[in-house]
Amino acid sequence: MLVMMCGLPGTGKSTLAREVARRVGAMHLSSDSIRMKMLRERTYSEKEKEKIYEVMFEEAEKLLAAGKNVMLDATFYKKTLRAKAKRIAAKSGSTLFTVECITHEDLLKERLSARKKEKNESDADFAVYKKVKKVFELIKEKHLAVDTSLPLQKQIELVLDYLYERR
């Protein structure tokens, strides 16, 4: 199984992805974690993002080929990136599940502001959010949209129900 957790910065993707990955025994691959390990200074430029996704996809392919379940945790702001995840799933004979994290902008601002005060893998701020929001291509494929203003346990239940009902 390949789960693609996507959405704008600050929507709670990583929190939900980590919890769901733990419950389904999936390897969690986070674009934020990869970016942190690879780059001392992060710009969120197109070239930088391409490299991060390339590394994440390569690792996902290896893990799926080894029979592991994989959770991809990134914005997936472009249709082409989502299509690549779909091809990787098909190549490995895995089912692809797409989960989009959404929330209202007030809560999102709060979350992004709190990041500055705590040690967090993502250093995306509200400026990065606005930049990604401008170019985010709507997800038209069948997927689950989760409102991450709901309690975390409810979010997890929604995702697990989606994963298990589609298997």
N, C-alpha and C positions, 0 to 999 in steps of 0.2 A: 504494500500500500504506500502511495505517495500522497501526502497531504500538503497542500499549498496554502499557507496562512498569509493572507495579503490584506492590504489597506494602507491608508495614509499614516505618516509618522504620528506617534502619540495615541493611536487608537487602541492600544493594548494588545497588539499582535503577539509580542514576545511573552508576555505573562500567560496568555491563553495557550500559546504554542507549547511552552515548557510543560504546563500542566497536562495538556492533552497527550503530548508525546510520552510523558511519564506513564500515564494510564494505559496507553496502547502499546507500550514497548517500542516506540519509534526513536530513531536517532534524530536529534534536534540540530538542524543546520540553520544558523542565523546570519543574515547578511551583516548585522551590526557586529557580531563576534568576529566574523571573518575580516571585516574592515578594521577592527581594533587590532587584530593580530598582524595584519599586513602593512598598515600605514600608521606612521607616527602623526602625520598631519592629514586630516580628512577634509576634503573639499566638496564632496557630493557632486563632482563634475560627471558628465556623461561618460567620459573615458574611465574614471574611477569606478562608477557603477557597473559598467560593462565588465571590468576585470573581476569585481566582487561576484557578480552573477556567474561568470565563467567558472570561477573556483568552486562556487556552491554547486553548480550543476555537475561538474566533474566528480565531486565528492558524492553527490547523490547517486550518480550512475554507478560508482563503485559499490556503494552500500546496497543499492537495489540488486545489483548483480550478485552480491553475496547473500541475498535472501533477507535483507533487513527491511523493516518499515522505516520510512523517512518522513520527517516533518521539515518542510522548507518554510522559513520565517523571514519574509521580506515584503517590501511594498508591492512588487510585481505590478508596477505602474504602467507597463506597456503590454499590449496584446501579444507582441512578439515574445516577450519573456514567458507569459503564461502558455503560449503555444509550444515553447521549448520544453517546459515542464511536462506538457501533455505528450510530446514526442518521447521524452525520457521514460515516462511511465509506460507508454505503449511498447517501447523497445525492450523493457524489462518484463513485460507481461503483468505489470502492476496496475491497480485501479488508481486513478487520480481523483482526489477530492479537493474541491476548492472552497475555502472558507474566507469570507471577507469580514474584517473587523470594521465596524462603524461606530461612531459616537458623536454627540453634539459638540460643537466647537468650544463652548465654555469649559466643559470637562477636559477636553483635549488641551486647551491652554493651561489649565491647572496642572495636568500631568507633565507637560513639557517644561513648565516652570519648576516643578518639583525635581525634575531630572538634574537641573543645575546644582541642586543642593546635595544630591546623593551620588554615590559612585554608580554609574550606569554605563552599560556597553554602548548605548546610543547617545551621541551628542547632538542629535537632530533637535533643533529648536523650532520656534514658531516660523521663523524665516524659511527654514528648510521645508516645513510643512506646507507653507504657501507656495513655494517653488514646485514641490511635487504635486500639489493639488491642481496647479495650472495645467500640468501635462498628464495627469492620471487619466488613462483611457478606461471608460466604463467596462465593467465585466458583464458581458452579455451571455456567456455560457452558463449552464445550469450550475448553481452554487448556493451555499448557505451564507446569508448575511447575519452576523451576530452583533447585536447592540451591546457594546462593552460597558455601558453604564449600568447594566444589570449586575447583580452579585456574581462574583467569579464562579461559584458553584453552579449557578443557573447556566452561565455561558458554557461551562464544561459539559453539562448535561445535554445542552442543545447540540453541541458538536459531536459528542459520543453517539447520540441518537441518530444524527445525520450519517455518521460513518457506518454504524451497524445496520441501519435500514437500507443502505445502498450496497452492502456487500453481497 
